[in-house]
Amino acid sequence: MTNGKYFLSIDNGTQSVRAMVFDGEGQLIAKSKVEIEPYFSSQKGWAEQHADYFWDSLCQACQELWPQLSIPREAIAAVSVTTQRATVVPMGEDNQPLRPAISWLDQRQVDTKPKLGKLESALMSLIRAKPLVDLMHAEAEANWIEQNEPEIWKEIHKFLLLSGYHNYKLTGQYNDAIASTVGFVPFEYKTQQWADQKDWKWRAMPIRPEMLPRKIVISKMGRLSKWESKHHVLPVAKNSMYE
């Protein structure tokens, strides 16, 4: 017999979105899977996908899950989300994506170099880290957007990873988990937080601190938004938390 609590886990991978419900003892009681197109490519080496396509697929996976449940959906106490890493979603002031998400499979690069100070550059060369710093700058999606789509870059309110986008859609808050932060963003893995303002990463890419979501350790991301709970995806218990 379980403790009466059930948990919904959502996994937006590269080739599919899965939704699974577990009981309080960790036993899987229902699951669904929706196959997705990983990306479309308008130019060689590009890999993009519309963020709302990922979201609609997440919604579909949940809707296909509900008929399998032997429990009321309201018995679900919490939700967790994991996604493919390093896929970025630039958001505007209206909280809508400004352009298609750039997939982790994308191969485009810029041919500029990071604007490091003389001392920083010398130190990076001394410890033989300069090639890695240059590569990070070249592959960072933020640099490509700023240099090739400057009008879009000016309009970016939040620069999110796909996990942060789903978190926003579910809760209405710009939060993301530390464990989900894998990509070309100014994150310091030693401190498990956004890099200090003096860190070279801020000079290797044009992202500003206010453009980033709040980072949270594995804990409560926020409450499911009333709209999503009532109309669309996750009609879970009134006081349930998205964790």
Accessible surface in RSA format (square Angstrom, percent):
REM  Atomic radii and reference values for relative SASA: ProtOr
REM  Chains: A
REM  Algorithm: Lee & Richards
REM  Probe-radius: 1.40
REM  Slices: 20
REM RES _ NUM      All-atoms   Total-Side   Main-Chain    Non-polar    All polar
REM                ABS   REL    ABS   REL    ABS   REL    ABS   REL    ABS   REL
RES MET A   1   222.54 115.2 155.28 102.8  67.26 160.1 132.13 112.3  90.41 119.8
RES THR A   2    33.90  24.1  21.35  21.6  12.55  29.9  17.55  23.6  16.35  24.7
RES ASN A   3   107.11  73.9  67.78  65.5  39.33  94.7  47.27 113.8  59.83  57.8
RES GLY A   4    46.72  57.6   0.00   N/A  46.72  57.6  30.37  83.4  16.35  36.6
RES LYS A   5   114.99  56.1 114.54  70.3   0.45   1.1  57.51  51.8  57.48  61.2
RES TYR A   6    32.94  15.4  32.94  18.7   0.00   0.0   8.60   6.5  24.34  30.0
RES PHE A   7    73.34  36.7  73.32  45.4   0.02   0.1  73.33  44.5   0.01   0.0
RES LEU A   8     1.32   0.7   0.00   0.0   1.32   3.3   0.03   0.0   1.28   3.4
RES SER A   9    25.16  21.3  25.16  33.6   0.00   0.0   8.91  19.0  16.24  22.8
RES ILE A  10     0.56   0.3   0.29   0.2   0.27   0.7   0.29   0.2   0.27   0.7
RES ASP A  11    30.69  21.5  30.21  30.1   0.47   1.1   3.12   7.3  27.56  27.5
RES ASN A  12     0.00   0.0   0.00   0.0   0.00   0.0   0.00   0.0   0.00   0.0
RES GLY A  13    20.49  25.3   0.00   N/A  20.49  25.3  20.24  55.6   0.25   0.6
RES THR A  14    34.68  24.7  29.02  29.4   5.66  13.5  19.89  26.7  14.78  22.3
RES GLN A  15   127.26  71.2 123.44  90.2   3.83   9.1  27.36  58.2  99.90  75.8
RES SER A  16    15.74  13.3  14.38  19.2   1.37   3.1   0.60   1.3  15.14  21.2
RES VAL A  17     0.00   0.0   0.00   0.0   0.00   0.0   0.00   0.0   0.00   0.0
RES ARG A  18    99.45  41.8  99.45  50.7   0.00   0.0  16.27  22.2  83.18  50.4
RES ALA A  19     0.09   0.1   0.09   0.1   0.00   0.0   0.09   0.1   0.00   0.0
RES MET A  20    26.67  13.8  26.67  17.7   0.00   0.0  12.21  10.4  14.46  19.2
RES VAL A  21     0.00   0.0   0.00   0.0   0.00   0.0   0.00   0.0   0.00   0.0
RES PHE A  22    58.97  29.5  58.97  36.5   0.00   0.0  58.97  35.8   0.00   0.0
RES ASP A  23    12.12   8.5  10.23  10.2   1.89   4.5   0.46   1.1  11.66  11.6
RES GLY A  24    29.08  35.9   0.00   N/A  29.08  35.9   0.82   2.2  28.27  63.3
RES GLU A  25   111.81  64.2  81.66  61.8  30.15  71.8  39.98  77.3  71.83  58.6
RES GLY A  26    49.84  61.5   0.00   N/A  49.84  61.5  28.87  79.2  20.96  47.0
RES GLN A  27   110.12  61.6 109.04  79.7   1.08   2.6  27.26  58.0  82.86  62.8
RES LEU A  28    81.95  45.6  52.52  37.6  29.44  74.0  52.52  36.9  29.44  79.2
RES ILE A  29    64.71  36.8  31.59  23.5  33.11  79.8  39.12  28.2  25.59  69.4
RES ALA A  30     7.72   7.1   0.42   0.6   7.30  16.6   7.67  10.8   0.05   0.1
RES LYS A  31   127.04  62.0 120.10  73.7   6.94  16.5  66.33  59.7  60.71  64.7
RES SER A  32    11.22   9.5   2.49   3.3   8.73  20.1  10.13  21.6   1.09   1.5
RES LYS A  33   120.12  58.6  96.17  59.0  23.95  57.0  43.32  39.0  76.81  81.8
RES VAL A  34    12.52   8.2   9.48   8.6   3.04   7.3  12.52  10.9   0.00   0.0
RES GLU A  35   120.28  69.1 101.11  76.5  19.17  45.6  63.12 122.1  57.15  46.7
RES ILE A  36    14.42   8.2   0.21   0.2  14.21  34.3   4.56   3.3   9.87  26.8
RES GLU A  37   115.92  66.6 115.50  87.4   0.43   1.0  41.73  80.7  74.19  60.6
RES PRO A  38    33.19  24.2  31.16  28.4   2.03   7.4  31.34  25.9   1.85  11.5
RES TYR A  39    96.13  44.9  81.40  46.3  14.73  38.3  32.95  24.8  63.18  77.9
RES PHE A  40    73.11  36.6  67.21  41.6   5.90  15.4  72.80  44.1   0.31   0.9
RES SER A  41    60.71  51.3  25.18  33.6  35.53  81.8  20.84  44.4  39.87  55.9
RES SER A  42    84.06  71.0  45.55  60.8  38.51  88.7  49.40 105.2  34.67  48.6
RES GLN A  43   101.43  56.7  91.57  66.9   9.86  23.5  30.60  65.1  70.84  53.7
RES LYS A  44   208.12 101.5 173.67 106.6  34.45  82.0 124.98 112.5  83.14  88.6
RES GLY A  45    26.52  32.7   0.00   N/A  26.52  32.7  18.21  50.0   8.31  18.6
RES TRP A  46    44.40  17.8  40.64  19.7   3.75   8.8  29.72  15.8  14.67  23.8
RES ALA A  47     2.79   2.6   2.79   4.3   0.00   0.0   2.79   3.9   0.00   0.0
RES GLU A  48     8.70   5.0   8.70   6.6   0.00   0.0   1.12   2.2   7.58   6.2
RES GLN A  49    12.76   7.1  12.56   9.2   0.20   0.5   0.54   1.1  12.23   9.3
RES HIS A  50    89.70  49.0  89.08  61.9   0.62   1.6  54.75  56.4  34.95  40.7
RES ALA A  51     2.48   2.3   0.00   0.0   2.48   5.6   0.00   0.0   2.48   6.6
RES ASP A  52    80.15  56.1  79.41  79.0   0.74   1.8  24.10  56.7  56.05  55.9
RES TYR A  53    69.30  32.4  66.25  37.7   3.05   7.9  60.03  45.1   9.27  11.4
RES PHE A  54     0.27   0.1   0.27   0.2   0.00   0.0   0.27   0.2   0.00   0.0
RES TRP A  55     9.87   4.0   9.87   4.8   0.00   0.0   5.61   3.0   4.26   6.9
RES ASP A  56    82.47  57.8  76.72  76.4   5.75  13.6  27.30  64.2  55.17  55.0
RES SER A  57     6.83   5.8   5.87   7.8   0.96   2.2   0.79   1.7   6.04   8.5
RES LEU A  58     0.08   0.0   0.00   0.0   0.08   0.2   0.00   0.0   0.08   0.2
RES CYS A  59     5.46   4.1   5.46   6.1   0.00   0.0   5.46  13.8   0.00   0.0
RES GLN A  60    84.93  47.5  80.06  58.5   4.86  11.6  26.66  56.8  58.26  44.2
RES ALA A  61     0.21   0.2   0.21   0.3   0.00   0.0   0.21   0.3   0.00   0.0
RES CYS A  62     0.08   0.1   0.08   0.1   0.00   0.0   0.00   0.0   0.08   0.1
RES GLN A  63    78.03  43.6  69.63  50.9   8.40  20.0  34.78  74.0  43.24  32.8
RES GLU A  64    77.26  44.4  66.14  50.0  11.12  26.5  35.75  69.1  41.52  33.9
RES LEU A  65     0.00   0.0   0.00   0.0   0.00   0.0   0.00   0.0   0.00   0.0
RES TRP A  66    20.69   8.3  11.73   5.7   8.96  21.0  11.83   6.3   8.86  14.4
RES PRO A  67   112.98  82.3  72.01  65.6  40.97 148.9  85.28  70.4  27.70 172.2
RES GLN A  68    93.96  52.5  64.05  46.8  29.92  71.2  38.46  81.9  55.50  42.1
RES LEU A  69    23.75  13.2   1.28   0.9  22.48  56.5   2.14   1.5  21.61  58.2
RES SER A  70   111.99  94.6  69.19  92.3  42.80  98.6  57.14 121.7  54.85  76.8
RES ILE A  71    27.60  15.7  17.56  13.1  10.04  24.2  20.30  14.6   7.29  19.8
RES PRO A  72    89.16  65.0  76.70  69.9  12.46  45.3  88.27  72.9   0.89   5.6
RES ARG A  73    90.16  37.9  87.37  44.5   2.79   6.6   5.30   7.2  84.86  51.4
RES GLU A  74    96.70  55.5  91.04  68.9   5.66  13.5  51.42  99.5  45.28  37.0
RES ALA A  75    28.26  26.0  12.70  19.6  15.56  35.4  23.73  33.4   4.53  12.0
RES ILE A  76     0.03   0.0   0.03   0.0   0.00   0.0   0.03   0.0   0.00   0.0
RES ALA A  77    27.03  24.9  21.09  32.5   5.94  13.5  22.24  31.3   4.79  12.7
RES ALA A  78     8.58   7.9   8.20  12.7   0.38   0.9   8.52  12.0   0.07   0.2
RES VAL A  79     2.10   1.4   0.25   0.2   1.85   4.5   1.94   1.7   0.16   0.4
RES SER A  80    51.11  43.2  50.31  67.1   0.79   1.8  37.38  79.6  13.73  19.2
RES VAL A  81    23.96  15.8   0.34   0.3  23.63  56.9   1.34   1.2  22.62  61.4
RES THR A  82    52.37  37.2  51.83  52.5   0.53   1.3  40.41  54.3  11.96  18.1
RES THR A  83     8.42   6.0   1.68   1.7   6.74  16.1   1.44   1.9   6.98  10.5
RES GLN A  84    17.12   9.6   4.35   3.2  12.76  30.4  12.85  27.3   4.27   3.2
RES ARG A  85    86.36  36.3  79.01  40.3   7.35  17.5  38.28  52.3  48.08  29.1
RES ALA A  86    18.40  16.9  17.72  27.3   0.67   1.5  17.97  25.3   0.43   1.1
RES THR A  87     0.69   0.5   0.57   0.6   0.12   0.3   0.57   0.8   0.12   0.2
RES VAL A  88     0.40   0.3   0.40   0.4   0.00   0.0   0.40   0.3   0.00   0.0
RES VAL A  89     0.00   0.0   0.00   0.0   0.00   0.0   0.00   0.0   0.00   0.0
RES PRO A  90     0.00   0.0   0.00   0.0   0.00   0.0   0.00   0.0   0.00   0.0
RES MET A  91     0.20   0.1   0.20   0.1   0.00   0.0   0.20   0.2   0.00   0.0
RES GLY A  92     1.55   1.9   0.00   N/A   1.55   1.9   1.55   4.3   0.00   0.0
RES GLU A  93   131.20  75.3 110.78  83.8  20.43  48.6  53.55 103.6  77.66  63.4
RES ASP A  94   100.16  70.2  76.04  75.7  24.12  57.0  49.28 116.0  50.88  50.7
RES ASN A  95    48.48  33.4  45.98  44.4   2.50   6.0   3.45   8.3  45.03  43.5
RES GLN A  96    94.70  53.0  94.39  69.0   0.31   0.7  31.10  66.2  63.60  48.2
RES PRO A  97    42.78  31.2  21.81  19.9  20.97  76.2  21.81  18.0  20.97 130.3
RES LEU A  98    56.75  31.6  32.28  23.1  24.47  61.5  35.86  25.2  20.89  56.2
RES ARG A  99    21.25   8.9  10.41   5.3  10.84  25.8  13.89  19.0   7.36   4.5
RES PRO A 100    31.96  23.3  30.31  27.6   1.65   6.0  31.54  26.0   0.42   2.6
RES ALA A 101     0.37   0.3   0.29   0.5   0.08   0.2   0.29   0.4   0.08   0.2
RES ILE A 102     0.54   0.3   0.54   0.4   0.00   0.0   0.54   0.4   0.00   0.0
RES SER A 103     2.63   2.2   1.72   2.3   0.92   2.1   1.03   2.2   1.61   2.3
RES TRP A 104   120.10  48.2  97.71  47.3  22.39  52.6  99.15  52.9  20.95  34.0
RES LEU A 105    56.85  31.7  44.25  31.7  12.60  31.7  47.91  33.6   8.94  24.1
RES ASP A 106    25.72  18.0   4.57   4.5  21.15  50.0   2.87   6.8  22.85  22.8
RES GLN A 107   136.57  76.4 116.31  85.0  20.26  48.2  37.04  78.8  99.53  75.5
RES ARG A 108    26.13  11.0   9.20   4.7  16.93  40.3  19.00  26.0   7.13   4.3
RES GLN A 109    93.06  52.0  67.10  49.0  25.96  61.8  16.20  34.5  76.86  58.3
RES VAL A 110    12.47   8.2   1.50   1.4  10.97  26.4   7.10   6.2   5.37  14.6
RES ASP A 111   138.55  97.1 106.12 105.6  32.43  76.7  49.18 115.8  89.37  89.1
RES THR A 112    57.84  41.1  48.98  49.7   8.86  21.1  54.48  73.2   3.36   5.1
RES LYS A 113   131.19  64.0 118.47  72.7  12.72  30.3  78.49  70.7  52.70  56.1
RES PRO A 114    11.95   8.7   0.03   0.0  11.92  43.3   0.04   0.0  11.91  74.0
RES LYS A 115   178.99  87.3 163.76 100.5  15.24  36.3 114.14 102.7  64.85  69.1
RES LEU A 116    26.70  14.9   2.17   1.6  24.53  61.7   2.55   1.8  24.15  65.0
RES GLY A 117    35.90  44.3   0.00   N/A  35.90  44.3  34.80  95.5   1.10   2.5
RES LYS A 118   195.67  95.5 179.53 110.2  16.13  38.4 127.83 115.1  67.84  72.3
RES LEU A 119   150.60  83.9 144.34 103.3   6.26  15.7 147.93 103.9   2.67   7.2
RES GLU A 120    39.26  22.5  38.22  28.9   1.04   2.5  31.42  60.8   7.84   6.4
RES SER A 121    33.79  28.6  33.79  45.1   0.00   0.0  14.04  29.9  19.74  27.7
RES ALA A 122    59.79  55.0  47.37  73.1  12.42  28.2  55.32  77.9   4.47  11.8
RES LEU A 123    92.35  51.4  89.15  63.8   3.20   8.0  92.07  64.7   0.28   0.8
RES MET A 124    17.62   9.1  17.62  11.7   0.00   0.0  15.54  13.2   2.08   2.8
RES SER A 125    63.42  53.6  47.16  62.9  16.26  37.5  33.98  72.4  29.45  41.3
RES LEU A 126   142.11  79.1 118.23  84.6  23.88  60.0 125.13  87.9  16.98  45.7
RES ILE A 127   105.06  59.8  77.94  58.1  27.12  65.4  85.31  61.4  19.75  53.6
RES ARG A 128   205.24  86.2 185.95  94.8  19.30  45.9  61.67  84.3 143.57  87.0
RES ALA A 129    21.09  19.4  19.93  30.8   1.16   2.6  21.09  29.7   0.00   0.0
RES LYS A 130    43.65  21.3  43.65  26.8   0.00   0.0  28.21  25.4  15.44  16.4
RES PRO A 131    91.94  67.0  81.09  73.9  10.85  39.4  86.92  71.8   5.01  31.2
RES LEU A 132   127.22  70.8 121.73  87.1   5.49  13.8 122.05  85.7   5.16  13.9
RES VAL A 133     4.97   3.3   4.20   3.8   0.77   1.9   4.90   4.3   0.07   0.2
RES ASP A 134    23.52  16.5  21.13  21.0   2.40   5.7   9.19  21.6  14.33  14.3
RES LEU A 135    85.46  47.6  81.81  58.5   3.65   9.2  85.19  59.8   0.27   0.7
RES MET A 136    30.42  15.8  28.73  19.0   1.70   4.0  19.02  16.2  11.41  15.1
RES HIS A 137    12.77   7.0  12.77   8.9   0.00   0.0  12.77  13.2   0.00   0.0
RES ALA A 138    13.40  12.3  12.74  19.7   0.66   1.5  12.74  17.9   0.66   1.8
RES GLU A 139    57.48  33.0  50.01  37.8   7.46  17.8   9.47  18.3  48.01  39.2
RES ALA A 140     0.55   0.5   0.00   0.0   0.55   1.2   0.00   0.0   0.55   1.5
RES GLU A 141    16.34   9.4  14.09  10.7   2.25   5.4   7.21  13.9   9.14   7.5
RES ALA A 142     0.00   0.0   0.00   0.0   0.00   0.0   0.00   0.0   0.00   0.0
RES ASN A 143     3.69   2.5   3.69   3.6   0.00   0.0   0.00   0.0   3.69   3.6
RES TRP A 144    23.83   9.6  23.83  11.5   0.00   0.0  12.69   6.8  11.14  18.1
RES ILE A 145     0.00   0.0   0.00   0.0   0.00   0.0   0.00   0.0   0.00   0.0
RES GLU A 146    66.90  38.4  62.02  46.9   4.88  11.6  14.32  27.7  52.58  42.9
RES GLN A 147    77.08  43.1  45.02  32.9  32.07  76.3  30.76  65.5  46.32  35.1
RES ASN A 148    80.01  55.2  51.05  49.3  28.96  69.7   9.81  23.6  70.20  67.9
RES GLU A 149    39.05  22.4  32.92  24.9   6.14  14.6  19.87  38.4  19.18  15.7
RES PRO A 150    64.21  46.8  63.15  57.6   1.06   3.9  63.86  52.7   0.36   2.2
RES GLU A 151   117.35  67.4 115.28  87.2   2.06   4.9  64.33 124.4  53.02  43.3
RES ILE A 152    48.16  27.4  46.45  34.6   1.71   4.1  48.08  34.6   0.09   0.2
RES TRP A 153    19.80   7.9  17.03   8.2   2.77   6.5  11.95   6.4   7.85  12.7
RES LYS A 154   149.11  72.7 114.34  70.2  34.77  82.8  78.76  70.9  70.35  74.9
RES GLU A 155   102.83  59.0  97.71  73.9   5.12  12.2  28.01  54.2  74.83  61.1
RES ILE A 156     7.77   4.4   0.00   0.0   7.77  18.7   0.02   0.0   7.75  21.0
RES HIS A 157    55.68  30.4  48.66  33.8   7.03  18.0  32.67  33.7  23.02  26.8
RES LYS A 158    31.60  15.4  31.60  19.4   0.00   0.0   6.47   5.8  25.13  26.8
RES PHE A 159     2.37   1.2   0.24   0.1   2.14   5.6   0.24   0.1   2.14   6.1
RES LEU A 160     0.77   0.4   0.22   0.2   0.55   1.4   0.77   0.5   0.00   0.0
RES LEU A 161    10.53   5.9   8.68   6.2   1.86   4.7   8.68   6.1   1.86   5.0
RES LEU A 162     0.32   0.2   0.00   0.0   0.32   0.8   0.00   0.0   0.32   0.9
RES SER A 163     2.70   2.3   2.58   3.4   0.12   0.3   1.76   3.8   0.93   1.3
RES GLY A 164     0.40   0.5   0.00   N/A   0.40   0.5   0.18   0.5   0.22   0.5
RES TYR A 165     3.03   1.4   3.03   1.7   0.00   0.0   0.58   0.4   2.46   3.0
RES HIS A 166     0.00   0.0   0.00   0.0   0.00   0.0   0.00   0.0   0.00   0.0
RES ASN A 167     4.86   3.4   4.86   4.7   0.00   0.0   0.30   0.7   4.56   4.4
RES TYR A 168    37.87  17.7  36.71  20.9   1.16   3.0  14.64  11.0  23.23  28.6
RES LYS A 169    52.14  25.4  44.57  27.3   7.57  18.0   9.38   8.4  42.76  45.5
RES LEU A 170     0.00   0.0   0.00   0.0   0.00   0.0   0.00   0.0   0.00   0.0
RES THR A 171    11.37   8.1   0.81   0.8  10.55  25.2   0.01   0.0  11.36  17.2
RES GLY A 172    45.35  55.9   0.00   N/A  45.35  55.9  20.08  55.1  25.27  56.6
RES GLN A 173    75.00  41.9  70.70  51.7   4.29  10.2  29.52  62.8  45.48  34.5
RES TYR A 174    36.50  17.0  25.83  14.7  10.67  27.8  26.18  19.7  10.31  12.7
RES ASN A 175     6.05   4.2   5.75   5.6   0.30   0.7   0.58   1.4   5.47   5.3
RES ASP A 176     0.93   0.6   0.93   0.9   0.00   0.0   0.00   0.0   0.93   0.9
RES ALA A 177    11.72  10.8  11.72  18.1   0.00   0.0  11.72  16.5   0.00   0.0
RES ILE A 178    18.49  10.5  14.25  10.6   4.23  10.2  14.25  10.3   4.23  11.5
RES ALA A 179    59.98  55.1  39.63  61.2  20.34  46.3  50.76  71.5   9.21  24.4
RES SER A 180     8.73   7.4   7.20   9.6   1.53   3.5   0.23   0.5   8.51  11.9
RES THR A 181     0.53   0.4   0.00   0.0   0.53   1.3   0.00   0.0   0.53   0.8
RES VAL A 182    67.54  44.4  67.54  61.1   0.00   0.0  67.54  58.7   0.00   0.0
RES GLY A 183    21.20  26.1   0.00   N/A  21.20  26.1   7.26  19.9  13.94  31.2
RES PHE A 184    56.70  28.4  56.05  34.7   0.65   1.7  56.11  34.0   0.59   1.7
RES VAL A 185     6.42   4.2   2.42   2.2   4.00   9.6   2.42   2.1   4.00  10.8
RES PRO A 186     0.00   0.0   0.00   0.0   0.00   0.0   0.00   0.0   0.00   0.0
RES PHE A 187     2.02   1.0   0.74   0.5   1.28   3.3   0.74   0.4   1.28   3.7
RES GLU A 188    36.87  21.2  36.67  27.7   0.20   0.5  13.67  26.4  23.20  18.9
RES TYR A 189   113.59  53.0 104.00  59.2   9.59  25.0  98.63  74.1  14.96  18.4
RES LYS A 190   190.07  92.7 154.53  94.8  35.53  84.6 104.92  94.4  85.14  90.7
RES THR A 191    88.54  63.0  66.98  67.9  21.56  51.4  71.06  95.5  17.47  26.4
RES GLN A 192    77.14  43.1  77.14  56.4   0.00   0.0  35.50  75.6  41.64  31.6
RES GLN A 193    81.37  45.5  81.37  59.5   0.00   0.0  36.78  78.3  44.60  33.8
RES TRP A 194    54.28  21.8  40.75  19.7  13.53  31.8  40.39  21.5  13.89  22.5
RES ALA A 195     5.80   5.3   0.00   0.0   5.80  13.2   0.10   0.1   5.70  15.1
RES ASP A 196    97.89  68.6  82.72  82.3  15.17  35.9  41.79  98.3  56.10  55.9
RES GLN A 197   107.81  60.3  94.60  69.1  13.21  31.4  60.63 129.1  47.18  35.8
RES LYS A 198   176.72  86.2 162.14  99.5  14.58  34.7 108.63  97.8  68.09  72.5
RES ASP A 199    29.48  20.6  19.47  19.4  10.01  23.7  10.28  24.2  19.19  19.1
RES TRP A 200    51.10  20.5  49.70  24.1   1.40   3.3  36.24  19.3  14.86  24.1
RES LYS A 201    26.64  13.0  26.64  16.3   0.00   0.0  18.81  16.9   7.83   8.3
RES TRP A 202    30.52  12.2  17.44   8.4  13.08  30.7  17.44   9.3  13.08  21.2
RES ARG A 203    87.74  36.8  72.87  37.1  14.87  35.4  51.98  71.0  35.76  21.7
RES ALA A 204     0.27   0.2   0.00   0.0   0.27   0.6   0.27   0.4   0.00   0.0
RES MET A 205     5.76   3.0   0.00   0.0   5.76  13.7   3.58   3.0   2.17   2.9
RES PRO A 206    30.99  22.6  11.34  10.3  19.65  71.4  24.61  20.3   6.39  39.7
RES ILE A 207     5.31   3.0   0.00   0.0   5.31  12.8   0.00   0.0   5.31  14.4
RES ARG A 208   108.70  45.6 107.78  54.9   0.93   2.2  51.73  70.7  56.97  34.5
RES PRO A 209    63.78  46.5  52.92  48.2  10.86  39.5  54.38  44.9   9.40  58.4
RES GLU A 210   103.75  59.6  89.51  67.7  14.24  33.9  66.37 128.4  37.38  30.5
RES MET A 211     0.91   0.5   0.91   0.6   0.00   0.0   0.91   0.8   0.00   0.0
RES LEU A 212    10.63   5.9   1.26   0.9   9.37  23.6   1.26   0.9   9.37  25.2
RES PRO A 213     5.94   4.3   4.19   3.8   1.75   6.4   4.71   3.9   1.23   7.6
RES ARG A 214   148.40  62.3 137.49  70.1  10.91  26.0  68.85  94.1  79.56  48.2
RES LYS A 215    17.29   8.4   1.61   1.0  15.68  37.3   0.40   0.4  16.89  18.0
RES ILE A 216    17.13   9.7  13.83  10.3   3.30   8.0  17.13  12.3   0.00   0.0
RES VAL A 217    98.38  64.7  95.93  86.8   2.44   5.9  96.33  83.7   2.04   5.5
RES ILE A 218   135.30  77.0 113.90  84.9  21.40  51.6 115.05  82.8  20.25  55.0
RES SER A 219    59.10  49.9  46.34  61.8  12.76  29.4  27.38  58.3  31.72  44.4
RES LYS A 220   114.13  55.7 102.10  62.6  12.03  28.6  49.29  44.4  64.84  69.1
RES MET A 221    13.14   6.8  11.36   7.5   1.77   4.2  11.56   9.8   1.57   2.1
RES GLY A 222    11.42  14.1   0.00   N/A  11.42  14.1  11.42  31.3   0.00   0.0
RES ARG A 223   128.61  54.0 125.05  63.7   3.56   8.5  56.74  77.5  71.88  43.6
RES LEU A 224    18.15  10.1   4.35   3.1  13.80  34.7   4.35   3.1  13.80  37.1
RES SER A 225    28.96  24.5  21.46  28.6   7.50  17.3  27.04  57.6   1.93   2.7
RES LYS A 226   187.30  91.4 178.14 109.3   9.16  21.8 124.88 112.4  62.42  66.5
RES TRP A 227   140.64  56.4 133.99  64.9   6.65  15.6 116.98  62.4  23.65  38.4
RES GLU A 228     8.87   5.1   8.87   6.7   0.00   0.0   1.20   2.3   7.68   6.3
RES SER A 229    29.42  24.9  27.24  36.4   2.18   5.0  10.95  23.3  18.47  25.9
RES LYS A 230   162.52  79.3 129.08  79.2  33.44  79.6  82.73  74.5  79.80  85.0
RES HIS A 231   110.30  60.3  75.48  52.5  34.81  89.1  44.38  45.7  65.92  76.7
RES HIS A 232    64.03  35.0  58.71  40.8   5.32  13.6  37.56  38.7  26.47  30.8
RES VAL A 233     0.00   0.0   0.00   0.0   0.00   0.0   0.00   0.0   0.00   0.0
RES LEU A 234     0.10   0.1   0.10   0.1   0.00   0.0   0.10   0.1   0.00   0.0
RES PRO A 235    28.47  20.7  26.45  24.1   2.02   7.3  28.47  23.5   0.00   0.0
RES VAL A 236     9.43   6.2   1.53   1.4   7.90  19.0   1.53   1.3   7.90  21.4
RES ALA A 237    32.64  30.0  27.78  42.9   4.86  11.1  29.65  41.8   2.99   7.9
RES LYS A 238   197.73  96.5 159.14  97.6  38.59  91.9 112.37 101.1  85.36  90.9
RES ASN A 239   113.02  77.9 100.53  97.2  12.49  30.1  28.90  69.6  84.12  81.3
RES SER A 240    10.23   8.6   1.58   2.1   8.65  19.9   5.46  11.6   4.77   6.7
RES MET A 241    33.24  17.2  32.47  21.5   0.77   1.8  31.77  27.0   1.47   1.9
RES TYR A 242     3.57   1.7   3.57   2.0   0.00   0.0   0.61   0.5   2.97   3.7
RES GLU A 243    85.07  48.8  68.05  51.5  17.02  40.5  27.04  52.3  58.03  47.4
END  Absolute sums over single chains surface
CHAIN  1 A    12639.5      10366.7       2272.8       7117.7       5521.7
END  Absolute sums over all chains
TOTAL         12639.5      10366.7       2272.8       7117.7       5521.7
